């Protein structure tokens, strides 16, 4: 299922590629972000604002977002709920 999730300021991410959404406050996450920046694996979608969430993808890229992890999580869950509703309706008919 390839659905795009808005991660702020018109930036979108393929929801099927998301492995995790974490807060950037912990030291291990800060190190992971710095390593990704050094290796060119970080995508900054904050538009100059404070990073409030780090999205980890299956390719190893890190996407930095200024939205809270809860906000992104609810958007992802909303998409998956819609997808599951569509599939359950197909099975009923």
Secondary structure, DSSP 4 states (H G I P E B T S, - for coil): ---EEEEETTEEEEGGGEEEEE-TTSHHHHHHHHHHHHTT-EEE-STTS---EEEEETTS-EEEESS-HHHHHHHHHHHHHHHHHHHHHHHH-
